[in-house]
Amino acid sequence: MRRLTSLARLLMLTCLLAFAAARPAAAQSILRDSETERLFADMSKPLIEAAQLDPKNVKIVLVSDPEINAFVAQGQVVYIHTGLLTAADNANQVQGVIAHELGHVAGGHSLRIYDGVRQATVVSILSMVLGGLAIAAGAGEAGMGVMAAGQQAAMGQLLAFTRTQETSADLAGASYLSKAGFSGKGSIEFFKKLQNQEYRLAVYATESYDRTHPLSSERIASLKQVYERDPAWNRPTDPQIEARFQRVRAKLVGYISEPQQVLQRYPESDRSVPAHYARAYAYHRLGYRDKAVEEADSLLKTAPEDPYFLELKGQVLLESGKPQDALPPLREAVKNAPDAPMIAAMLGHALIATEKEENFPEAEKVLKTAVNRDNDNPFAWYQLGIIYDRKGDPARAALASAERYNLQGEPKLALVSAEMALRGIPTGTPDYLRAQDIAMVSRTAVKKDKNRRDR
């Protein structure tokens, strides 16, 4: 964080009081991809276990944000920005970041921040009271001085609290890397990237008093001694994890970066798997379907049964207006990756997009399987709602819409859809009870929102 100006110091305390409420909002723009989520799960599992957490309960989530950052909110979720993933050179660097964030999770820092805020608030309020009394007694200038000094003291106390949490997470992350047998080189390399960014943005400082995080130079100095003594310091990353990381990073670059920039970074002369991946998405976004399919076919020549290469080809064909042609690669992808419900949801979409009634039973089957395995996919619920509507089952179509709106954080629409479902679904059935749950949660959320606006 940049060094704080005088005005910023006065405003920062108020902003940090809303820290816990604001942080989860940043997770609203989430990018989901089966291959990426599988990579995150595999590369983080040893770290999660080292932190004595259950891998089933911890999620690593990709957030669409160009900033080089990662954070945790309430719960056991680590959010990684797309900017961090594309800036990382290798998997070990990302593992270092994940280890640090797991330090926050294991330490309960997202909850303990309230302790720091509470302590700082007491100092702030006390200074306001004393300053107000001084002003009332006729010592206006002295009273304003007391207030300003109190605000600065409160700010310093809160910033020191957050720096302590960051240092604690650094050391915890180092211990997790060691227990997992992962080198700390990636962690040091990434801190150096951050340090270079500080220089480049002219925000480098020689002391960290008015910062939320310790200086990168301080973190490098303290951690390097710890990492270099560890037996895993010179241990290379698992080659398969590294190869998968390079694929995923190139795939992301192709998906989010300007297509022309992608083609410059991965020219036609580069015949590697990551390059084919990135160019496929770049050509697809430019509307060059044949070129995108050609890149996908090049990938399939190297691994004909790879479900993610098959998914890519199916996606290009589907989104280019060729849903019927997309069915064979998507069916094969689902067969080869039965535990990837997002691919199944894409197959369901393609089956519906053919507008052939004979494909609807298959679409219903794969979409039901998809939402049963991954209930957090609004798009799959939307597609399932289409199927129910085509079948003449408006009540369950409404329930599917309620599920979708609930996941998208739209309680008013979720409530309307849930109430519509309740009017048509038999009482006491599992679908009826689910509609009741969504209605109850949505009604509470609508009331809270109304109360906030009426204040």
C-alpha positions in Angstrom: 0.0 0.0 0.0 1.2 3.5 -0.8 2.4 5.7 2.0 -0.5 7.7 3.4 -0.9 11.4 2.9 -2.3 13.5 5.8 -5.8 13.5 4.3 -5.6 9.8 3.7 -4.7 9.2 7.4 -7.9 11.0 8.4 -10.0 8.9 6.0 -8.3 5.6 6.3 -9.7 4.7 9.8 -13.3 5.1 8.6 -12.6 3.0 5.5 -11.0 0.2 7.5 -14.0 0.0 9.9 -15.8 -1.5 6.9 -12.9 -3.9 6.1 -14.8 -7.1 6.7 -17.9 -6.0 4.9 -16.1 -4.7 1.8 -13.7 -7.5 1.2 -16.2 -10.2 0.3 -17.8 -7.9 -2.3 -14.6 -8.1 -4.3 -15.3 -11.7 -4.9 -18.5 -11.1 -6.9 -16.7 -11.2 -10.3 -15.5 -14.8 -10.1 -14.1 -16.7 -13.1 -14.8 -20.4 -13.0 -13.0 -23.1 -15.1 -12.8 -26.8 -14.5 -9.1 -27.1 -15.4 -8.1 -24.2 -13.3 -10.0 -25.3 -10.3 -8.6 -28.8 -10.5 -5.1 -27.3 -10.7 -5.7 -25.1 -7.7 -7.0 -28.0 -5.7 -4.0 -30.3 -6.5 -1.3 -27.7 -6.0 -2.7 -26.4 -2.7 -3.8 -29.7 -1.1 -0.4 -30.4 0.6 -0.4 -26.8 1.9 -3.9 -27.0 3.2 -3.1 -30.3 5.0 0.1 -28.7 6.4 -2.1 -25.9 7.8 -4.2 -28.7 9.5 -7.2 -27.7 7.5 -9.5 -30.0 5.5 -9.0 -29.8 1.7 -12.7 -30.4 1.3 -13.6 -27.2 3.1 -11.0 -24.9 1.6 -11.5 -23.3 -1.8 -9.1 -21.4 -4.0 -11.2 -19.0 -6.1 -10.1 -17.0 -9.1 -11.3 -13.3 -9.1 -11.4 -11.2 -12.3 -9.2 -8.3 -11.3 -6.0 -7.1 -13.0 -4.4 -6.1 -9.7 -1.6 -8.4 -8.4 -3.3 -9.4 -5.2 -4.8 -12.2 -3.2 -6.9 -12.1 0.0 -9.1 -14.1 2.3 -12.6 -13.2 3.5 -14.7 -14.8 6.2 -14.7 -18.6 5.8 -12.0 -20.9 4.3 -11.8 -19.3 0.9 -8.6 -17.9 -0.7 -9.3 -15.4 -3.5 -6.6 -15.0 -6.2 -6.7 -12.2 -8.7 -6.3 -12.9 -12.4 -3.5 -10.3 -12.3 -1.5 -12.3 -9.9 -1.9 -15.5 -11.8 -0.8 -14.0 -15.1 2.1 -12.2 -13.4 3.4 -15.3 -11.8 6.3 -17.1 -13.7 5.7 -20.5 -12.2 3.5 -22.7 -10.0 5.8 -22.4 -7.0 5.3 -18.6 -6.9 1.5 -19.1 -6.7 2.0 -21.8 -4.0 3.9 -19.3 -2.0 1.0 -16.9 -2.2 -1.5 -19.6 -1.3 0.6 -20.6 1.7 0.6 -17.0 3.0 -3.2 -16.7 2.6 -3.7 -20.0 4.3 -1.8 -18.4 7.2 -4.6 -15.8 7.4 -7.2 -18.6 7.2 -5.7 -20.8 9.9 -5.0 -17.7 12.1 -8.6 -16.5 11.8 -7.4 -13.1 10.8 -10.5 -12.1 8.9 -12.4 -12.4 12.2 -9.7 -11.0 14.4 -9.5 -7.8 12.4 -12.6 -6.7 14.4 -10.4 -6.8 17.5 -8.0 -4.3 15.9 -10.9 -2.1 14.7 -12.5 -2.2 18.1 -9.3 -1.1 19.8 -8.6 1.7 17.3 -12.2 2.8 17.6 -11.9 3.2 21.4 -8.9 5.4 20.9 -10.6 7.4 18.2 -13.8 8.0 20.2 -11.9 9.0 23.3 -9.9 11.6 21.5 -13.1 13.0 19.9 -14.7 13.3 23.4 -11.7 14.9 25.0 -11.3 17.2 22.0 -14.9 18.2 22.1 -14.7 19.0 25.8 -11.6 21.2 25.2 -13.5 23.0 22.4 -16.5 23.5 24.6 -14.2 25.0 27.3 -13.0 27.6 24.8 -9.7 25.9 23.8 -10.6 25.3 20.2 -7.1 25.0 18.8 -6.1 22.6 21.5 -9.2 20.5 21.1 -8.6 20.2 17.4 -5.1 19.1 18.1 -6.3 16.4 20.6 -8.7 15.1 17.9 -6.1 15.0 15.2 -3.5 13.3 17.5 -6.1 10.8 18.6 -7.1 9.9 15.0 -3.4 9.5 14.1 -2.8 7.3 17.1 -5.9 5.1 16.3 -4.7 4.8 12.7 -1.2 3.8 13.8 -2.6 1.2 16.1 -4.8 -0.3 13.5 -2.1 -0.3 10.8 0.3 -2.0 13.3 -2.3 -4.6 14.0 -2.6 -5.5 10.2 1.2 -5.5 9.8 1.4 -8.0 12.7 -1.2 -10.2 11.0 0.8 -10.1 7.7 4.0 -11.0 9.4 2.3 -13.9 11.2 0.8 -15.1 7.9 4.3 -14.9 6.3 5.8 -17.1 8.9 2.9 -19.5 9.0 3.0 -19.8 5.2 6.7 -20.6 5.4 6.0 -23.4 7.8 3.3 -24.8 5.5 5.7 -24.8 2.5 8.3 -26.6 4.6 5.9 -29.3 5.8 4.5 -29.8 2.3 8.1 -30.2 0.9 7.7 -27.1 -1.3 10.6 -24.7 -1.9 10.3 -21.1 -0.7 12.1 -19.8 -3.7 8.8 -18.9 -5.4 7.7 -16.9 -2.4 10.9 -14.9 -2.4 10.7 -14.4 -6.2 7.2 -13.1 -5.9 8.0 -10.6 -3.1 10.8 -9.3 -5.4 8.2 -8.8 -8.1 6.1 -6.8 -5.7 9.3 -4.8 -4.7 10.0 -4.0 -8.3 6.4 -2.8 -8.7 6.8 -0.5 -5.7 9.9 1.0 -7.4 8.1 1.3 -10.7 5.1 3.0 -9.2 7.2 5.3 -7.1 5.6 4.1 -3.8 8.7 2.6 -2.3 9.4 3.6 1.3 12.2 3.1 3.8 9.9 2.4 6.7 6.5 0.8 7.1 4.9 2.8 9.9 2.0 4.1 7.8 1.4 0.9 5.7 -1.0 -2.0 6.1 1.8 -4.5 5.1 5.5 -4.7 6.0 7.8 -3.5 3.2 8.6 -6.1 0.6 12.3 -5.7 1.4 11.6 -6.4 5.1 9.6 -9.5 4.2 12.3 -10.8 1.8 15.1 -10.3 4.4 13.2 -12.1 7.2 11.9 -15.0 5.1 15.0 -15.7 3.0 16.9 -16.8 6.1 14.0 -19.2 7.0 13.7 -20.6 3.5 17.4 -21.1 2.7 17.8 -23.3 5.8 14.9 -25.5 4.7 15.7 -28.9 3.1 13.2 -28.1 0.3 15.0 -24.8 -0.8 16.5 -26.4 -3.9 13.7 -28.9 -4.6 12.0 -28.4 -8.0 8.3 -28.2 -8.4 6.5 -31.3 -9.5 6.9 -31.2 -13.4 3.3 -32.2 -14.0 2.0 -29.4 -11.7 4.4 -26.9 -13.5 3.2 -28.0 -17.0 -0.4 -27.7 -15.9 0.2 -24.3 -14.5 1.8 -23.0 -17.7 -1.3 -24.3 -19.6 -3.7 -22.6 -17.2 -1.9 -19.4 -17.2 -1.7 -19.2 -21.0 -5.4 -20.2 -21.2 -6.2 -17.3 -18.9 -4.1 -14.8 -20.8 -5.9 -15.9 -24.0 -9.2 -15.4 -22.3 -8.8 -12.0 -20.6 -6.0 -10.2 -22.6 -6.4 -8.2 -25.7 -6.3 -10.7 -28.6 -3.5 -8.8 -30.5 -1.4 -8.8 -27.3 -1.9 -12.5 -26.9 -0.8 -13.2 -30.5 2.3 -11.1 -29.9 3.1 -12.9 -26.7 2.4 -16.3 -28.3 3.3 -16.0 -32.0 2.5 -18.7 -34.6 6.1 -19.9 -34.4 5.5 -21.0 -30.8 4.2 -24.6 -31.1 4.0 -25.3 -27.4 0.9 -26.4 -25.7 0.4 -23.2 -23.7 0.8 -21.2 -27.0 -1.8 -23.2 -28.8 -4.1 -22.7 -25.8 -3.7 -19.0 -25.7 -4.0 -18.5 -29.5 -7.2 -20.6 -29.6 -8.9 -18.2 -27.2 -7.5 -15.1 -29.0 -8.7 -16.3 -32.4 -12.1 -17.3 -30.9 -12.5 -13.8 -29.4 -11.5 -12.2 -32.7 -14.2 -14.3 -34.5 -11.8 -16.5 -36.4 -13.6 -19.8 -35.8 -11.5 -21.9 -38.2 -8.3 -20.7 -36.7 -9.5 -21.3 -33.2 -10.6 -24.8 -34.1 -7.3 -25.5 -35.8 -5.4 -24.5 -32.6 -7.8 -26.8 -30.6 -7.1 -29.7 -33.0 -3.4 -29.1 -32.6 -3.8 -29.6 -28.9 -5.9 -32.7 -29.4 -3.1 -34.2 -31.6 -0.9 -34.1 -28.5 -3.5 -35.6 -26.2 -6.7 -36.9 -28.0 -8.5 -37.7 -24.8 -7.7 -34.6 -22.8 -11.1 -33.4 -21.6 -10.0 -29.8 -21.4 -8.8 -29.8 -25.0 -12.1 -31.4 -26.0 -14.0 -28.8 -23.9 -12.1 -26.0 -25.7 -13.1 -27.3 -29.2 -16.7 -27.7 -28.1 -16.8 -24.2 -26.6 -15.4 -22.6 -29.8 -17.9 -24.4 -31.9 -20.9 -23.8 -29.6 -20.2 -20.1 -29.2 -19.6 -19.7 -32.9 -23.1 -20.9 -33.7 -22.3 -24.6 -34.4 -24.0 -26.4 -31.4 -24.6 -29.6 -33.3 -20.9 -29.8 -34.2 -20.0 -29.1 -30.6 -21.8 -32.2 -29.3 -19.2 -34.9 -30.1 -16.2 -33.2 -28.4 -18.3 -32.1 -25.4 -19.8 -35.6 -25.0 -16.3 -37.0 -25.1 -15.1 -34.4 -22.6 -17.9 -35.3 -20.2 -17.1 -39.0 -20.5 -13.4 -38.4 -19.9 -14.0 -36.0 -17.0 -17.1 -37.2 -15.2 -16.2 -35.1 -12.1 -16.2 -31.8 -14.1 -19.8 -30.5 -13.8 -19.1 -27.3 -15.6 -18.2 -29.2 -18.7 -21.5 -31.1 -18.3 -23.3 -27.8 -18.1 -21.7 -26.7 -21.4 -22.9 -29.9 -23.0 -26.4 -29.3 -21.7 -26.3 -25.8 -23.2 -25.1 -27.2 -26.5 -27.9 -29.8 -26.5 -30.5 -27.1 -25.9 -29.0 -24.8 -28.5 -29.5 -27.3 -31.2 -33.3 -26.7 -30.7 -34.0 -30.3 -31.4 -36.5 -31.8 -29.0 -34.9 -35.2 -29.2 -31.8 -33.7 -27.4 -33.8 -32.3 -24.5 -33.9 -35.5 -22.4 -30.1 -35.8 -22.6 -29.8 -32.2 -21.7 -32.0 -32.6 -18.6 -30.0 -35.6 -17.5 -26.6 -33.9 -17.8 -27.8 -30.7 -16.3 -29.3 -32.4 -13.3 -26.1 -34.2 -12.8 -24.2 -30.9 -13.1 -26.2 -29.0 -10.4 -26.2 -32.0 -8.1 -22.4 -32.1 -8.2 -21.9 -28.3 -8.3 -24.8 -26.4 -6.8 -23.0 -23.0 -7.2 -23.3 -22.7 -11.0 -26.0 -20.1 -11.9 -25.6 -20.8 -15.7 -26.4 -24.5 -15.2 -29.6 -23.6 -13.3 -30.5 -21.2 -16.0 -30.2 -24.0 -18.7 -32.1 -26.4 -16.5 -34.9 -23.8 -16.1 -35.1 -23.7 -19.9 -35.6 -27.5 -20.1 -38.4 -27.4 -17.5 -40.1 -24.6 -19.3 -39.9 -26.5 -22.6 -41.4 -29.6 -20.8 -44.3 -27.5 -19.6 -43.3 -27.6 -15.9 -43.4 -23.8 -14.9 -43.1 -24.5 -11.2 -39.8 -26.3 -11.5 -38.6 -23.8 -14.1 -39.4 -21.1 -11.4 -37.4 -23.1 -8.8 -34.4 -23.3 -11.1 -34.7 -19.5 -11.6 -34.9 -19.1 -7.8 -31.7 -21.1 -7.5 -30.0 -19.0 -10.1 -31.0 -15.6 -8.6 -30.1 -16.8 -5.1 -26.6 -17.6 -6.3 -26.3 -14.3 -8.2 -27.2 -12.3 -5.0 -30.6 -11.0 -6.3 -32.9 -11.7 -3.4 -36.0 -9.9 -4.8 -36.0 -12.0 -8.0 -35.2 -15.1 -6.0 -38.1 -14.5 -3.7 -40.6 -13.9 -6.6 -39.4 -17.1 -8.3 -39.4 -19.2 -5.1 -43.0 -18.1 -4.3 -44.1 -19.0 -7.8 -42.5 -22.4 -7.4 -44.3 -23.0 -4.1 -47.6 -22.5 -5.8 -47.1 -25.3 -8.3 -44.8 -27.9 -6.5 -46.5 -30.6 -4.3 -46.3 -29.7 -0.6 -43.7 -31.6 1.4 -41.6 -32.8 -1.6 -37.8 -32.1 -1.6 -38.3 -29.4 -4.3 -41.0 -27.7 -2.2 -38.8 -27.6 0.9 -36.0 -26.2 -1.2 -38.2 -23.5 -2.6 -39.3 -22.7 1.0 -35.6 -22.3 2.1 -34.8 -20.0 -0.8 -38.0 -17.9 -0.1 -37.1 -17.6 3.6 -33.5 -16.6 3.0 -34.5 -14.2 0.2 -37.3 -12.6 2.3 -34.8 -11.9 5.1 -32.3 -10.4 2.7 -34.9 -8.1 1.1 -36.0 -6.9 4.6 -32.4 -6.1 5.6 -31.9 -4.2 2.3 -35.0 -2.2 2.9 -34.0 -1.4 6.5 -30.6 -0.2 5.3 -32.2 2.1 2.7 -34.8 3.5 5.2 -32.1 4.6 7.7 
